[in-house]
Amino acid sequence: MPNPALPFDPAFEQIPDDEAETTRELAETMRGITEKTYADSGHAIRSVHAKSHGLLTGEMQVNAGLPPELAQGIFAQPASFPVVLRLSTNPGDVLDDNVSTPRGLAVKIIGVEGERLPGSEGDRTQDLVMINAPAFTAATPKKFLSNLKLLAKTTDKMPGGKKALSAMLRGTEALIEKLGGESGMIKSLGGHPETHILGETFYTAVPLLHGRYFGKLSVAPVSAELTALTDAPVDLKDRPDGLREAVSEFFMANGAEWEVRVQLATDIEKMPIEDASVQWPEDESPYVTVARIRVAPQSTWNPQRERGIDDGMAFSPWHGVAAHRPLGGVMRARRMSYEVSSDFRGERNGCPMREPRERVDL
């Protein structure tokens, strides 16, 4: 029998005295990366997960009959919500797709009611920001900041932001040593095989409140057409936008379904909040399905979607309801960075960010 879900206790969050300074430095470093790529390209893009590979619209259906510990927040009762999905890759430059980098999925759930998180008052959305790994690359905001500074320093030292980042991501152990030894950030940014992005399972990697409880969320492919693409190779040679083309080709002929799953914490020692690098043991608390996302065949890349979603929307775990407040230092520290990034992009691109209140039709 599974262990019972652990109710959230505010004492589980431990905020260091210098976290405000770390948060400020993190936002400044991300702003620097964004300014560098803007200077190179003339178009403001995200400092991380900058390149989009698919912009999708669909529906999320919350399951009926969930047990009380899962029927929390936006999953409290059966309901259907319009969603927007953005598939992406790192880092803060738009690189050719044969430069292997981690994959991301951002989901914007529309029509959500409930007490709002600070800064999102009046909105009706809940964002899930995910990567294709069950834990984060850095344990703490300070470690994340040091990794990000190394990335920014490397980009600045090499002529041409795009070429610099490409060289780094394809780089050798000699380059890593020259920059000061091993770097988890460099290894994580350069270690992904050339496989189809639609076969990936995505995770929040760091926890959020789940009503009275807390846990991590996952979005996993379940339709046969998607699961067939898990670990499936994709030819990216001489195809700088190969992943985007692969996503577009798929959705011209197919729909897709994913399950939304929740892993509730059952043991604060084995499933900590403040160490984002810990993978929570699934044998003690498995991911359990709470909803399903369905997407019909559609165009996943066109000028209207590029302008309306890629440029016109920001995705942040702080866009949401209090029942799903992000937890832990990495989540707290990234809040300012998300805000700075979206403000910068809106100003430079002349396309202010907006939160949709109803189904998006682009």
Secondary structure, DSSP 8 states (H G I E B T S, - for coil): ---------GGG----TTHHHHHHHHHHHHHHHHHHHHHHHSS---SSS-EEEEEEEEEEEE-SS--TTTS-GGGSS--EEEEEEEEEE-SSS---TTS---EEEEEEEES--S-B-TT-TT--EEEEEEESSSS-S-SSHHHHHHHHHHHHHHHHHSSSHHHHHHHHHT--HHHHHHTTS--HHHHHHS---SB-GGG--EE--S-EEETTEEEEEEEEE-SHHHHTTTT-B---TT-TTHHHHHHHHHHHH--EEEEEEEEE---TTTS-SS-TT----TTTS--EEEEEEEE-S-----HHHIIIIIIT----TTSSBGGG-B-SHHHHHHHHHHHHHHHHHHHHHT------SS----
